[in-house]
Every structure is written in structure tokens, then in C-alpha cells.
Amino acid sequence: MSEKRVSFTKKPIMVTDLPECLFKRFDPKFRYVTTLSALRYVKGERPSQRYYSLLIHLSEPSDSFSLVVRNEAIDVLRISLINMKIYEIYLFALALPADFPVSQIMVLGEDRERFIPNEEKENTPGYCYELTVPAKTEREEYQQRILNDLNKHFKLDVRIEKLTVVKDSRKVVKMTGESTELIWAEQLTMVMKAKAAVEKNQEFILQKN
């Protein structure tokens, strides 16, 4: 790991307790602290409970990486996602590849750049997320926990959908002249909807029915 020191300003931290056998939802607790590096920052903010989830918004850029460590001796599986953009943490939670095209991510009812920075803001500080669960927890279970935490904190409803989109077009010559034919195909898409927009749409459907 790089020994380069990175300064941080005070930022709010979300900490949620996690029972050993049953996932429960807790209101986030906020504290204000400073430290020197992203990983040391996370280590310094780990709560005393064995099982927890932790979300930190960094104020300075740092190295970006992920760690999944299983310790059978103390019955802990720790997932650490360091300095990642919001959409990158969602990719991990949804078991999508890290190089999933951002062009296949739709943001509805929110500012797209808040979750997917443009090229000019690519080096902006990201988030650190850490989760600890019992060592035997299956991947699908802790991924769902991460997804639930993110949706709750950012007030989003995020899911994977197969959408039919226009992939290409071609010219078609007919007796009556020339026309253009659209070529459609199914595309895997991450859809990020603001919960306010989702609730408004559900209310509209109920009123319509």
C-alpha cells in the first residue's frame, strides 16, 4: 500500500449495528473525526460491536480498492470497499463487473453526476463502505445487506433490468422508396430511481386505478 499521506476534513459517518443472526434496520449514528489515510480512517472508526456497517464520505482522493476477509477464529467476514464512487459500490452489491459500462446506468429523479461523476470530476473523493457479518454468511446475503444500506442512506431504489433499446439502424430499399429500419436488442441496465420519484409514480398508479 502507498505510504502517501492524505489529509481529511471532518465528514459525517453512518454507523449501523448488525445482530449476529438477524439483520435489522437502524437509524444511522453520526460522528466527526479526522485521520490520515482512507484505510486507517476506516480502521479508526470501526465500532466496538462485532457486526456492523459503516459508510464514510471522504474529503480527499485516495487509493481505490476492495477487500473481503474471512476470519473463522472470531466468526467474522469483513467486506471493505475503499474510496469508491456510489455507483461502484452498487455494482459490487449487484454482483456486476467493475467495468460495467456507465452508459448502461440510468439515473431517474436525481442528479446523475451525484452518483456517476463525469470525466472532469473523476478524481473527486469517493466513499468507504465496510460491513462485517458472521463468517458463514453467503455472498448473496451480504450483497443484499449492502444494497439495503445504500438504498436507505441515499434514498434510492436500484435494480437491474433488461431493457429493449435501439442498437443500430440500416437503410432498406423498397419499391416505394428508401426507409430506415431500427435494430432493437435487449440490454442489461442498472436503473437508479430516487425513492421520491418511485413513491410519486406508485401514487399516480393507485389514483389511476
HUNORPE-V762397 format. One record per pair of residues at least 24 apart in sequence whose C-alpha atoms are under 10 Angstrom apart, sorted by the first residue. I is the first residue (numbers start at 0). J is the second residue. D is the distance in whole Angstrom. If there is no record, write none. Layout:
i & j & d
I & J & D
I & J & D
This chain:
i & j & d
0 & 38 & 10
0 & 62 & 9
1 & 36 & 10
1 & 61 & 10
1 & 62 & 8
2 & 36 & 9
3 & 35 & 9
3 & 36 & 8
3 & 61 & 9
3 & 62 & 10
4 & 34 & 10
4 & 35 & 6
4 & 36 & 6
4 & 37 & 9
4 & 61 & 9
5 & 34 & 8
5 & 35 & 5
5 & 36 & 5
5 & 37 & 8
5 & 58 & 10
5 & 59 & 7
5 & 60 & 8
5 & 61 & 7
5 & 62 & 10
6 & 33 & 8
6 & 34 & 7
6 & 35 & 5
6 & 36 & 7
6 & 37 & 9
6 & 57 & 10
6 & 58 & 8
6 & 59 & 7
6 & 60 & 9
6 & 61 & 10
7 & 32 & 9
7 & 33 & 6
7 & 34 & 6
7 & 35 & 7
7 & 36 & 8
7 & 37 & 9
7 & 40 & 9
7 & 57 & 7
7 & 58 & 5
7 & 59 & 6
7 & 60 & 9
8 & 32 & 8
8 & 33 & 6
8 & 34 & 8
8 & 35 & 10
8 & 57 & 8
8 & 58 & 6
8 & 59 & 8
9 & 33 & 6
9 & 34 & 9
9 & 56 & 10
9 & 57 & 9
9 & 58 & 8
10 & 55 & 8
10 & 56 & 6
10 & 57 & 7
10 & 58 & 7
11 & 54 & 9
11 & 55 & 7
11 & 56 & 7
11 & 57 & 9
12 & 44 & 9
12 & 53 & 7
12 & 54 & 6
12 & 55 & 5
12 & 56 & 7
12 & 57 & 10
12 & 127 & 10
13 & 52 & 8
13 & 53 & 6
13 & 54 & 5
13 & 55 & 7
13 & 56 & 9
13 & 128 & 9
13 & 148 & 10
13 & 152 & 8
14 & 44 & 9
14 & 45 & 9
14 & 46 & 8
14 & 51 & 7
14 & 52 & 6
14 & 53 & 5
14 & 54 & 7
14 & 55 & 9
14 & 128 & 10
14 & 129 & 10
14 & 130 & 10
15 & 46 & 9
15 & 48 & 10
15 & 50 & 9
15 & 51 & 6
15 & 52 & 5
15 & 53 & 7
15 & 54 & 9
15 & 130 & 9
15 & 148 & 9
16 & 46 & 9
16 & 47 & 10
16 & 48 & 7
16 & 49 & 9
16 & 50 & 6
16 & 51 & 4
16 & 52 & 7
16 & 53 & 9
16 & 130 & 10
16 & 131 & 10
17 & 48 & 8
17 & 49 & 8
17 & 50 & 5
17 & 51 & 5
17 & 52 & 7
17 & 130 & 9
17 & 131 & 8
17 & 132 & 7
17 & 133 & 10
17 & 144 & 10
18 & 48 & 9
18 & 49 & 9
18 & 50 & 6
18 & 51 & 8
18 & 132 & 8
18 & 133 & 9
19 & 49 & 8
19 & 50 & 7
19 & 51 & 9
19 & 74 & 10
19 & 75 & 10
19 & 131 & 10
19 & 132 & 7
19 & 133 & 6
20 & 50 & 10
20 & 132 & 9
20 & 133 & 8
20 & 136 & 10
22 & 132 & 10
22 & 140 & 10
22 & 141 & 10
22 & 144 & 8
23 & 144 & 10
24 & 144 & 10
24 & 147 & 9
24 & 148 & 9
24 & 151 & 9
25 & 148 & 10
26 & 151 & 10
26 & 152 & 10
27 & 52 & 10
27 & 53 & 9
27 & 54 & 9
27 & 148 & 10
27 & 151 & 10
27 & 152 & 8
28 & 53 & 10
29 & 55 & 10
36 & 60 & 10
36 & 61 & 7
36 & 62 & 9
37 & 61 & 6
37 & 62 & 8
37 & 63 & 9
37 & 81 & 7
37 & 82 & 7
37 & 126 & 9
37 & 127 & 8
38 & 62 & 9
38 & 63 & 10
38 & 64 & 10
38 & 79 & 9
38 & 80 & 10
38 & 81 & 7
38 & 82 & 9
38 & 127 & 9
40 & 127 & 9
41 & 79 & 9
41 & 81 & 9
41 & 127 & 7
41 & 128 & 8
41 & 129 & 8
42 & 129 & 10
45 & 129 & 9
45 & 130 & 10
48 & 131 & 10
49 & 73 & 9
49 & 74 & 9
49 & 75 & 8
49 & 131 & 7
49 & 132 & 8
49 & 133 & 9
50 & 74 & 10
50 & 75 & 8
50 & 76 & 9
50 & 77 & 9
50 & 130 & 7
50 & 131 & 5
50 & 132 & 5
50 & 133 & 8
51 & 77 & 10
51 & 129 & 8
51 & 130 & 6
51 & 131 & 6
51 & 132 & 7
52 & 77 & 10
52 & 78 & 9
52 & 79 & 10
52 & 128 & 7
52 & 129 & 6
52 & 130 & 4
52 & 131 & 7
52 & 132 & 9
52 & 144 & 9
52 & 145 & 8
52 & 148 & 8
53 & 79 & 9
53 & 127 & 8
53 & 128 & 6
53 & 129 & 5
53 & 130 & 6
53 & 131 & 9
53 & 148 & 9
54 & 80 & 10
54 & 126 & 7
54 & 127 & 6
54 & 128 & 5
54 & 129 & 7
54 & 130 & 9
54 & 148 & 9
54 & 149 & 9
54 & 152 & 9
55 & 81 & 9
55 & 82 & 9
55 & 125 & 9
55 & 126 & 6
55 & 127 & 5
55 & 128 & 6
55 & 129 & 9
56 & 82 & 8
56 & 83 & 10
56 & 84 & 10
56 & 124 & 8
56 & 125 & 6
56 & 126 & 5
56 & 127 & 6
56 & 128 & 9
57 & 81 & 10
57 & 82 & 7
57 & 83 & 10
57 & 123 & 9
57 & 124 & 6
57 & 125 & 6
57 & 126 & 6
57 & 127 & 7
58 & 123 & 8
58 & 124 & 6
58 & 125 & 8
58 & 126 & 9
59 & 122 & 9
59 & 123 & 7
59 & 124 & 5
59 & 125 & 8
60 & 121 & 10
60 & 122 & 7
60 & 123 & 6
60 & 124 & 4
60 & 125 & 7
60 & 126 & 10
61 & 122 & 9
61 & 123 & 9
61 & 124 & 7
61 & 125 & 8
62 & 124 & 10
62 & 125 & 10
63 & 124 & 10
63 & 125 & 9
63 & 126 & 10
63 & 127 & 9
64 & 127 & 10
65 & 91 & 10
65 & 127 & 10
65 & 128 & 10
65 & 129 & 10
66 & 129 & 9
67 & 129 & 10
67 & 130 & 10
67 & 131 & 10
68 & 131 & 9
68 & 134 & 9
69 & 131 & 10
69 & 132 & 10
69 & 133 & 9
69 & 134 & 6
69 & 135 & 9
69 & 136 & 10
70 & 133 & 9
70 & 134 & 7
70 & 135 & 10
71 & 133 & 9
71 & 134 & 6
71 & 135 & 8
72 & 134 & 9
73 & 133 & 9
73 & 134 & 8
74 & 131 & 10
74 & 132 & 8
74 & 133 & 5
74 & 134 & 5
74 & 135 & 8
74 & 136 & 10
75 & 130 & 10
75 & 131 & 6
75 & 132 & 6
75 & 133 & 5
75 & 134 & 4
75 & 135 & 8
75 & 136 & 9
76 & 130 & 8
76 & 131 & 5
76 & 132 & 5
76 & 133 & 6
76 & 134 & 4
76 & 135 & 8
76 & 136 & 8
76 & 137 & 10
76 & 141 & 9
77 & 129 & 7
77 & 130 & 6
77 & 131 & 4
77 & 132 & 7
77 & 133 & 9
77 & 134 & 8
77 & 141 & 10
78 & 128 & 8
78 & 129 & 6
78 & 130 & 5
78 & 131 & 6
78 & 132 & 9
78 & 141 & 9
78 & 142 & 10
78 & 145 & 10
79 & 127 & 7
79 & 128 & 6
79 & 129 & 4
79 & 130 & 7
79 & 131 & 9
80 & 126 & 8
80 & 127 & 6
80 & 128 & 5
80 & 129 & 6
80 & 130 & 9
81 & 125 & 8
81 & 126 & 7
81 & 127 & 4
81 & 128 & 7
81 & 129 & 8
82 & 123 & 10
82 & 124 & 7
82 & 125 & 5
82 & 126 & 5
82 & 127 & 5
82 & 128 & 8
83 & 123 & 10
83 & 124 & 8
83 & 125 & 5
83 & 126 & 5
83 & 127 & 7
83 & 128 & 8
84 & 113 & 9
84 & 114 & 7
84 & 115 & 7
84 & 116 & 8
84 & 121 & 9
84 & 122 & 10
84 & 123 & 9
84 & 124 & 8
84 & 125 & 5
84 & 126 & 6
84 & 127 & 9
85 & 113 & 8
85 & 114 & 5
85 & 115 & 7
85 & 116 & 9
85 & 125 & 7
85 & 126 & 7
85 & 127 & 9
85 & 128 & 10
85 & 149 & 9
85 & 153 & 9
86 & 113 & 10
86 & 114 & 6
86 & 115 & 6
86 & 116 & 9
86 & 157 & 10
86 & 189 & 9
86 & 191 & 9
87 & 114 & 9
87 & 115 & 9
87 & 125 & 10
87 & 126 & 10
88 & 126 & 9
88 & 127 & 9
88 & 128 & 8
88 & 145 & 8
88 & 146 & 9
88 & 149 & 8
89 & 114 & 10
89 & 142 & 9
89 & 145 & 8
89 & 146 & 7
89 & 149 & 8
89 & 150 & 9
89 & 157 & 8
89 & 158 & 9
89 & 189 & 9
89 & 191 & 10
90 & 142 & 10
90 & 146 & 10
90 & 189 & 9
91 & 142 & 7
91 & 145 & 9
91 & 146 & 9
92 & 138 & 9
92 & 139 & 9
92 & 140 & 10
92 & 141 & 8
92 & 142 & 5
92 & 143 & 7
92 & 144 & 8
92 & 145 & 6
92 & 146 & 6
92 & 147 & 9
92 & 149 & 9
93 & 139 & 9
93 & 142 & 7
93 & 143 & 8
93 & 145 & 9
93 & 146 & 7
93 & 157 & 9
93 & 158 & 8
93 & 159 & 8
93 & 189 & 9
94 & 138 & 9
94 & 139 & 9
94 & 142 & 8
95 & 159 & 10
95 & 189 & 9
99 & 187 & 10
99 & 188 & 9
99 & 189 & 9
100 & 188 & 9
100 & 189 & 10
101 & 188 & 9
101 & 189 & 9
102 & 188 & 9
102 & 189 & 10
103 & 162 & 10
103 & 186 & 8
103 & 187 & 7
103 & 188 & 5
103 & 189 & 6
103 & 190 & 9
104 & 159 & 9
104 & 187 & 9
104 & 188 & 6
104 & 189 & 5
104 & 190 & 6
104 & 191 & 7
105 & 157 & 10
105 & 188 & 7
105 & 189 & 6
105 & 190 & 5
105 & 191 & 6
105 & 192 & 8
106 & 155 & 10
106 & 157 & 9
106 & 189 & 9
106 & 190 & 6
106 & 191 & 5
106 & 192 & 6
106 & 193 & 8
107 & 155 & 10
107 & 156 & 10
107 & 190 & 8
107 & 191 & 6
107 & 192 & 5
107 & 193 & 6
107 & 194 & 10
107 & 196 & 8
107 & 197 & 9
108 & 155 & 10
108 & 191 & 9
108 & 192 & 6
108 & 193 & 5
108 & 194 & 8
108 & 195 & 8
108 & 196 & 6
108 & 197 & 9
109 & 155 & 9
109 & 191 & 9
109 & 192 & 7
109 & 193 & 6
109 & 194 & 10
109 & 195 & 10
109 & 196 & 9
110 & 193 & 10
111 & 191 & 9
114 & 153 & 10
114 & 191 & 9
150 & 191 & 10
150 & 192 & 10
150 & 193 & 9
150 & 194 & 9
151 & 194 & 9
153 & 193 & 8
153 & 194 & 9
154 & 192 & 9
154 & 193 & 6
154 & 194 & 6
154 & 195 & 8
155 & 190 & 10
155 & 191 & 7
155 & 192 & 6
155 & 193 & 5
155 & 194 & 5
155 & 195 & 8
155 & 196 & 9
155 & 197 & 9
156 & 190 & 8
156 & 191 & 6
156 & 192 & 5
156 & 193 & 6
156 & 194 & 6
156 & 195 & 10
156 & 196 & 10
156 & 197 & 8
157 & 189 & 7
157 & 190 & 6
157 & 191 & 5
157 & 192 & 6
157 & 193 & 9
157 & 194 & 9
158 & 188 & 8
158 & 189 & 6
158 & 190 & 6
158 & 191 & 7
158 & 192 & 9
159 & 187 & 7
159 & 188 & 6
159 & 189 & 5
159 & 190 & 6
159 & 191 & 9
160 & 185 & 10
160 & 186 & 8
160 & 187 & 6
160 & 188 & 5
160 & 189 & 6
160 & 190 & 7
161 & 185 & 6
161 & 186 & 5
161 & 187 & 5
161 & 188 & 6
161 & 189 & 9
161 & 190 & 10
162 & 186 & 5
162 & 187 & 7
162 & 188 & 7
162 & 189 & 10
162 & 190 & 10
163 & 187 & 9
163 & 188 & 10
